[in-house]
């Protein structure tokens, strides 16, 4: 198969918006569960994610996928471990505190990602990125400052668990960028050049680790047919599809920009929780959300102008 040029910046940015939209449905769907609890929710979501990914990747690559999985290089296992922490901590945190509290805790991801990219990859971020991160952080703090002040002990523990998500996310974005931008990808988004680490398999490894770790804690199962249907949707639509898309777009976007656009998950998640679960965001959340969106639009606009100027030169 002939290689084609990498995704354009605009298409990659749009793809990342789609990722955040799909990711953001987790909170409202979890509020609709009837019997499944905590680690059981995490187990079934990761299990269905594993099944969906396994079928898709096997269909595209054949059974050789599984033979090569255990021989994956260290960077793939490192990314897989990050995915496992993200999959597990996020859902556990959602069962312990409000959707908004989990999302605001995750909003530190862009700052951590920018720092990791600077320290580990020696990437110098343009001033506009740091400004956008700072402004978006102000918007997030504005959105949820009051709700965090009234959080009870269980909510605080849930937010502590949720902090593992931005930490592992920032590390994973850095790993994805380091390992996945060595050369252009093939036109088929599920194929990987032989000389490049197979980071799609890293998502598969993360799902497997998450399912294995949470299985003993999830037993005995309480989920009914209604819950299993919702968890199937979480595993496939909310997790497998956007995670594969993220691996693809991370080859065309700088890691801090991926994390910055990822803040849209906060906005979308709050809106979903408002519409589908009755968790009203309030006026402060709407104002803060406007600040976040404004920071993202400003960053992308300046980035577009810079690319146009470079092309003209």
Secondary structure, 3 states (H helix, E strand, C coil): CCECCCCCHHHHHHHHHHHHHHHCCHHHHHCCCCCCCHHHHHHHHHHHHHHHHHHHHHHHHCCHHHHHHCCCCHHHHHHHHHHHHHHHHHHHHHCCCCHHHHHHHHCCHHHHHHHHHHHHCCCCCCHHHHHHHHHHHHHHHHHHHHHHHCCCHHHHHHHHHHHHHHHHHHHHHHHHHHHHCCCCCECCCCCCCCCCCCHHHHHHHHHHHHHHHHHHHHCCCCCCHHHHHHHHHHHHHHHHHHHHHHHHHCCCCCHHHHHHHCCHHHHHHHHHHHHHHCCCCHHHHHHHHHHHHHHHHHHHHHHHHHHHHHHHC
